[in-house]
Amino acid sequence: GLGYQRRVREAVVSTQSTGYNLSAVSNGILACTTAMLGDSPDPMDPKELVPTKTKRPAVAMGEPSSNSESTTEHDEEELADEILMAELEKQRNPVEPVKLNDNVFAVHPKPWCEHLEDHVHSAPATLEKSPACQTCGDNSESWYCLSCYQVNCSRYVNEHALFHFIDSGHLMTLSMADLSVWCYGCDSYVHNEKLLDAKDKGHIAKFGVPAISVSLETVQE
């Protein structure tokens, strides 16, 4: 009769709405079966018609799925972006020069760093005086990567030397403006005998003659 049909509908609603409430599911199935057999189901607790707050997986009814892996990947991407932005900000604000007087400033390079062995490779036979950045073509402030000798522009142009470091992990780079060497790993200028070959070739490119040797002991003082 109509009473049985109503109870069946209530039981079905309870069964579909309860998520992982196994007790309510089993009671709903029992009520459905009893009604279909023509017997009068036992009265149902109205609380069992209220969906539980237990999170249910997506079902084949168009319900969107909650993918924990996608959430994790999204969090990792956000973390990577934050690290990149922090690195960019750090490298855009290098070490401050030491003020010697009102008109003279000095930057003291490190005499050694732990990255010299792995990130300084032999320079090609010749370097160019004003090589163009391989990304944007600017040659106003060019830097040679001392790992692969790719040319990129400075942080004050389009920052392609900085982005090359981030993309490649190559830490040391030679400025063709003043023949200084910057280590991204140390956030510092470095002057060491291992750098003299590249600096000397840079000096020949700029001035046509080898560089005058500078005592490393003087640099350390």
Salt bridges, closest charged atoms under 4 A:
GLU10 OE2 - ARG6 NH2 2.76
GLU10 OE1 - ARG7 NE 3.42
GLU78 OE2 - HIS74 NE2 2.97
GLU87 OE1 - LYS90 NZ 3.34
ASP102 OD1 - LYS99 NZ 3.88
GLU114 OE2 - HIS115 NE2 3.97
GLU159 OE2 - ARG92 NE 2.43
ASP187 OD2 - LYS90 NZ 3.66
ASP197 OD2 - LYS201 NZ 3.48
